[in-house]
Amino acid sequence: MPKVSSVIVPYASYLRVYEPLAAFPEPERSHWARYAGRSDRPSYQDELRRSLADLVPTPPVPVPVHESSDAFVVELDGVVCVCPWRTRLRGWQALGGLGGELPAPVLDAVLPPVVRRQAAADYEQWLTQNPDARPWIRSATWHVPMPWFVLVTDEERCYERFPEAAAADGAAGEADAGEPAPAAGPSGSGAPVLRYRTPMVQARRRVARGLKALREAMDEGALIDGLVDVGRWLEEFHPRSLVELDYGGLVHALPDGMLADDHSARDVAAGIEALRAGDGVGAGEAYARLVERWRAVRERQFSN
């Protein structure tokens, strides 16, 4: 499959759900079964490059005309699991949040108001025929949302500076079992990887325990709201699904030392456990570590 460009597109992190083939109705199930057997499956960088290429024409194309037929695929314990891209749906949803991220003059220059209004109208019409649609992928720019770390543990952390070398030495982790080659995964061949993978049942259990501890220790706020939102999203999927938190393009924007020392899931777990034990000092220290780490990451957004 030809690529739009070889340029690396950084800055985005991802939360993905891989569902077993049994979760999909026919004929979609058969499509994904055939797709899983391909050796030329694209990476998340290919998806980003295609999206950026659509912004070049005049007028720009903010959302693909047709829904993507691509997906990410993993095989665990002999079960093929699929994470459909659903680029068109995610594009519509992302458009709704651009107003809060970009100054109006910049947004109007990149995506003129008439283009955004037409896209919004198309989305509203599409939703009337697909009211239960939901994406398998969530993304964030220049950070990893703190609620995402509640879903995973430090023991599930996988950091590979040179994935190709690790694969050649037979050192690929258990979470990668069944992937035909590094290029088949979301990150693409040779790209550094920092990710967590966990079974859906574990992710849901951690959401419930985390919410209980947070609600007992503090008032409602952004962290609780974000965790509730993620928990509701996870309930939409098959119980035998796999949840993946992937630093995605952030690995290209951060130095190796910062990536190697990043144990944010451990800090989040420590903070929640401290709240559960009534240790406000310990919770504050864990939160301070997270804030300092991610402030340093987000400040890179404004460097030149």
C-alpha positions as CSV (number, residue, x, y, z in Angstrom):
1,M,0.0,0.0,0.0
2,P,1.6,3.3,-1.1
3,K,2.2,6.0,1.6
4,V,1.2,9.6,1.2
5,S,4.6,10.7,2.6
6,S,7.5,9.5,4.7
7,V,7.3,12.5,7.0
8,I,6.7,11.6,10.7
9,V,3.6,13.2,12.1
10,P,4.0,13.5,15.9
11,Y,2.2,14.9,18.9
12,A,-0.9,12.6,19.2
13,S,-1.5,9.9,21.8
14,Y,-4.2,7.2,21.5
15,L,-6.6,5.1,23.5
16,R,-7.7,2.1,21.4
17,V,-10.1,-0.8,21.9
18,Y,-9.4,-4.1,19.9
19,E,-12.6,-6.3,19.7
20,P,-12.6,-10.0,18.9
21,L,-13.9,-10.9,15.5
22,A,-17.0,-12.4,17.2
23,A,-18.1,-8.9,18.2
24,F,-18.7,-7.8,14.6
25,P,-21.8,-8.7,12.6
26,E,-21.6,-10.1,9.1
27,P,-20.4,-9.1,6.5
28,E,-18.1,-6.9,8.6
29,R,-16.7,-9.9,10.5
30,S,-15.6,-11.6,7.2
31,H,-14.1,-8.4,6.0
32,W,-11.9,-8.0,9.1
33,A,-11.0,-11.7,9.0
34,R,-9.6,-11.3,5.5
35,Y,-8.0,-8.0,6.4
36,A,-6.2,-9.5,9.3
37,G,-4.4,-11.9,6.9
38,R,-2.8,-9.0,4.9
39,S,0.9,-8.2,5.3
40,D,0.6,-4.6,4.1
41,R,-1.6,-3.1,6.8
42,P,-0.9,0.6,7.3
43,S,0.2,2.3,10.5
44,Y,-1.3,5.2,12.4
45,Q,1.2,7.5,10.7
46,D,-0.3,6.6,7.4
47,E,-3.7,7.6,8.6
48,L,-2.4,10.9,9.8
49,R,-0.6,11.6,6.6
50,R,-3.7,11.0,4.6
51,S,-5.7,13.3,6.8
52,L,-3.1,16.1,6.4
53,A,-3.1,15.6,2.6
54,D,-6.8,16.2,2.6
55,L,-6.2,19.7,4.0
56,V,-4.0,20.8,1.1
57,P,-6.7,21.2,-1.7
58,T,-8.9,24.3,-2.0
59,P,-11.4,24.0,-0.4
60,P,-9.9,21.5,2.1
61,V,-11.5,18.2,2.9
62,P,-12.0,18.2,6.7
63,V,-13.5,14.7,6.8
64,P,-13.0,11.8,4.4
65,V,-15.8,11.3,1.9
66,H,-15.9,7.6,2.6
67,E,-15.3,5.7,5.8
68,S,-12.0,3.9,6.2
69,S,-11.9,0.2,5.7
70,D,-8.6,-0.1,7.6
71,A,-7.9,-1.2,11.1
72,F,-5.2,-2.2,13.6
73,V,-5.0,-5.9,14.3
74,V,-3.5,-8.0,17.2
75,E,-3.7,-11.7,18.0
76,L,-3.7,-12.7,21.6
77,D,-4.0,-16.3,22.8
78,G,-5.1,-17.3,19.4
79,V,-7.9,-14.7,19.2
80,V,-7.8,-12.1,16.4
81,C,-8.8,-8.7,17.7
82,V,-9.5,-5.7,15.5
83,C,-9.6,-1.9,16.1
84,P,-11.3,-0.2,13.1
85,W,-10.0,3.2,12.2
86,R,-13.4,4.8,11.6
87,T,-11.5,7.9,10.4
88,R,-14.6,9.7,9.0
89,L,-16.5,9.4,12.3
90,R,-13.5,10.5,14.3
91,G,-12.9,13.4,11.9
92,W,-16.4,14.7,12.5
93,Q,-16.0,14.4,16.2
94,A,-12.7,16.2,16.2
95,L,-14.1,19.1,14.3
96,G,-16.5,19.7,17.1
97,G,-13.7,20.4,19.5
98,L,-11.4,22.5,17.3
99,G,-13.1,25.8,18.4
100,G,-11.6,25.4,21.9
101,E,-8.1,24.5,20.7
102,L,-7.4,27.1,17.9
103,P,-7.8,30.8,17.7
104,A,-10.7,31.8,15.5
105,P,-8.5,33.4,12.7
106,V,-6.3,30.3,12.6
107,L,-9.2,28.0,12.4
108,D,-10.9,30.0,9.7
109,A,-7.7,30.0,7.7
110,V,-7.3,26.3,7.9
111,L,-10.9,25.3,7.7
112,P,-13.2,28.1,6.4
113,P,-16.6,28.4,8.2
114,V,-18.5,27.3,5.2
115,V,-16.5,24.0,5.1
116,R,-17.1,23.4,8.8
117,R,-20.8,24.1,8.5
118,Q,-21.2,21.7,5.7
119,A,-19.3,19.0,7.6
120,A,-21.5,19.6,10.7
121,A,-24.6,19.2,8.6
122,D,-23.3,16.0,7.0
123,Y,-22.5,14.6,10.4
124,E,-26.0,15.4,11.7
125,Q,-27.6,13.7,8.8
126,W,-25.3,10.7,9.1
127,L,-26.1,10.4,12.8
128,T,-29.8,10.0,12.1
129,Q,-29.0,6.8,10.3
130,N,-26.3,5.7,12.7
131,P,-27.4,6.8,16.2
132,D,-25.3,4.1,18.0
133,A,-22.0,4.8,16.3
134,R,-18.9,5.1,18.4
135,P,-15.2,5.2,17.6
136,W,-12.8,2.4,18.6
137,I,-10.0,5.1,19.0
138,R,-9.7,8.2,21.1
139,S,-6.8,10.7,20.6
140,A,-5.2,13.6,22.4
141,T,-2.6,16.1,21.4
142,W,0.6,16.9,23.3
143,H,-0.3,14.8,26.3
144,V,-1.9,11.7,27.6
145,P,-5.1,12.4,29.5
146,M,-4.7,11.4,33.2
147,P,-7.9,9.3,33.3
148,W,-6.4,7.0,30.6
149,F,-3.7,6.0,33.0
150,V,-6.3,4.7,35.5
151,L,-7.0,1.9,33.1
152,V,-3.6,0.3,33.1
153,T,-0.7,-0.6,35.5
154,D,3.0,-0.1,35.4
155,E,3.5,-3.8,34.9
156,E,1.7,-3.6,31.6
157,R,4.0,-0.9,30.3
158,C,6.0,-1.6,27.2
159,Y,8.8,0.7,26.1
160,E,10.9,-0.4,23.0
161,R,13.4,2.1,21.7
162,F,14.2,-0.2,18.7
163,P,11.2,-2.5,18.1
164,E,12.8,-4.0,14.9
165,A,15.9,-5.1,16.8
166,A,13.8,-6.5,19.6
167,A,11.7,-8.5,17.1
168,A,14.8,-9.8,15.4
169,D,16.2,-11.0,18.7
170,G,12.9,-12.7,19.6
171,A,12.4,-10.3,22.5
172,A,9.0,-9.0,21.5
173,G,6.6,-8.9,24.5
174,E,3.7,-11.2,25.0
175,A,1.3,-8.4,24.0
176,D,2.8,-8.5,20.5
177,A,2.3,-12.2,20.0
178,G,0.8,-13.1,16.7
179,E,1.6,-9.8,14.9
180,P,3.3,-10.8,11.6
181,A,5.8,-7.9,11.7
182,P,6.4,-4.6,13.5
183,A,4.9,-2.8,10.6
184,A,1.6,-4.4,11.2
185,G,1.1,-2.7,14.5
186,P,-0.1,0.9,15.0
187,S,3.3,2.5,15.4
188,G,4.8,1.4,12.1
189,S,8.1,-0.4,11.4
190,G,11.1,0.8,13.4
191,A,9.3,3.5,15.3
192,P,9.9,3.7,19.1
193,V,7.0,2.4,21.2
194,L,5.7,3.3,24.6
195,R,2.3,1.7,25.3
196,Y,0.2,-0.2,27.7
197,R,-2.2,-3.1,26.9
198,T,-4.7,-4.6,29.3
199,P,-7.8,-6.8,29.1
200,M,-11.1,-5.0,29.0
201,V,-12.3,-6.6,32.3
202,Q,-9.3,-5.2,34.1
203,A,-9.7,-1.7,32.6
204,R,-13.4,-1.6,33.7
205,R,-12.5,-2.9,37.2
206,R,-9.9,-0.2,37.6
207,V,-12.3,2.5,36.4
208,A,-14.8,1.5,39.1
209,R,-12.2,1.3,41.9
210,G,-10.7,4.6,40.8
211,L,-14.0,6.4,40.7
212,K,-14.9,5.1,44.2
213,A,-11.6,6.3,45.7
214,L,-11.8,9.7,44.0
215,R,-15.5,10.4,44.9
216,E,-14.8,9.5,48.5
217,A,-11.8,11.9,48.7
218,M,-12.8,14.9,46.6
219,D,-15.7,16.8,45.0
220,E,-16.7,16.3,41.4
221,G,-14.2,17.7,38.9
222,A,-12.4,17.3,35.6
223,L,-10.6,14.1,36.7
224,I,-13.8,12.4,37.8
225,D,-15.7,13.6,34.8
226,G,-13.0,12.3,32.5
227,L,-12.9,8.9,34.2
228,V,-16.7,8.6,34.0
229,D,-16.6,9.4,30.3
230,V,-14.0,6.8,29.6
231,G,-15.8,4.2,31.6
232,R,-19.0,4.8,29.7
233,W,-17.1,4.5,26.4
234,L,-15.6,1.2,27.5
235,E,-19.0,-0.3,28.3
236,E,-19.8,-0.1,24.6
237,F,-17.4,-2.9,23.7
238,H,-17.1,-6.7,23.9
239,P,-16.0,-7.9,27.4
240,R,-13.1,-9.9,25.8
241,S,-11.7,-6.8,24.1
242,L,-8.2,-5.5,24.6
243,V,-7.5,-1.9,25.7
244,E,-4.4,-0.1,24.5
245,L,-2.9,3.2,25.7
246,D,-0.3,4.3,23.1
247,Y,2.0,7.3,23.3
248,G,1.8,7.3,19.5
249,G,3.6,10.3,17.9
250,L,4.7,11.7,21.3
251,V,7.7,9.3,21.2
252,H,9.1,11.3,18.3
253,A,8.8,14.6,20.1
254,L,10.3,13.5,23.4
255,P,13.9,12.5,24.3
256,D,14.7,8.9,25.1
257,G,15.5,9.7,28.7
258,M,12.2,11.3,29.3
259,L,10.4,8.3,27.8
260,A,12.4,5.7,29.7
261,D,11.7,7.5,33.0
262,D,8.0,8.0,32.3
263,H,6.0,5.8,34.7
264,S,2.8,7.9,34.7
265,A,0.5,4.9,35.3
266,R,2.5,4.0,38.4
267,D,2.2,7.6,39.7
268,V,-1.6,7.7,39.0
269,A,-2.0,4.4,40.8
270,A,0.0,5.6,43.7
271,G,-2.1,8.8,44.0
272,I,-5.3,6.9,44.0
273,E,-4.1,4.4,46.5
274,A,-2.9,7.2,48.8
275,L,-6.4,8.8,48.6
276,R,-7.9,5.4,49.4
277,A,-5.7,5.3,52.5
278,G,-6.4,8.8,53.5
279,D,-2.8,9.9,52.8
280,G,-3.3,13.4,51.4
281,V,0.5,14.1,51.4
282,G,1.2,11.0,49.3
283,A,-1.5,11.8,46.9
284,G,-0.2,15.3,46.5
285,E,3.3,14.1,45.8
286,A,2.1,11.7,43.1
287,Y,0.0,14.4,41.5
288,A,2.9,16.9,41.6
289,R,5.1,14.4,39.7
290,L,2.5,14.0,37.0
291,V,1.9,17.7,36.7
292,E,5.6,18.5,36.4
293,R,6.2,15.7,33.8
294,W,3.3,16.6,31.6
295,R,3.8,20.4,31.8
296,A,7.3,19.8,30.4
297,V,5.7,17.8,27.5
298,R,3.0,20.3,26.7
299,E,5.4,23.2,26.8
300,R,7.1,21.7,23.8
301,Q,4.0,22.6,21.8
302,F,5.2,26.2,21.8
303,S,8.9,25.7,21.1
304,N,10.3,26.3,17.6
